[in-house]
Amino acid sequence: MNNPSLPLIRVDMSSAGRWDVASSDPDSHDICRTLEDARRVAFRRAAHRRRCELVVCDAYHRVVLPEVLGDHAAE
């Protein structure tokens, strides 16, 4: 699904065992204790964007949720 024209929000486990929520915006990075917390942060961040790609990975770095969010869904 990787669309380079859309901003990306990605949830992935760090080497320290925490969940990182990173995005195309270099000033935007959160660290969460649980995957559920990280998903909430990612969806909240996506809600403030007009369109973006959201990618959630599991603890083995496999993509479990690739989704494009935003106003284009009605097209």
Phi, psi and omega in degrees: 000346185316104181249104185296343181278346180261145172298146183246135170241126185231133175250126181206153179280136179274171178293342179272001179085010175260166180258121179266136171243107183240157178217177179299333178283112185296341179273002186243103180209127178235151176239129183237157180282325184234160177297320180298318176298317181295320177297318178299315179299316182296315180293324177296317179295319180295328181296339181268003179248152178288315177214144174195166174255130178247126179234122177245128179249155177271186184295343178261012177068022174272140179287121179250344178212096170260122184212140173258125184245149174136190188288348181288346184298334181280349182289000000 
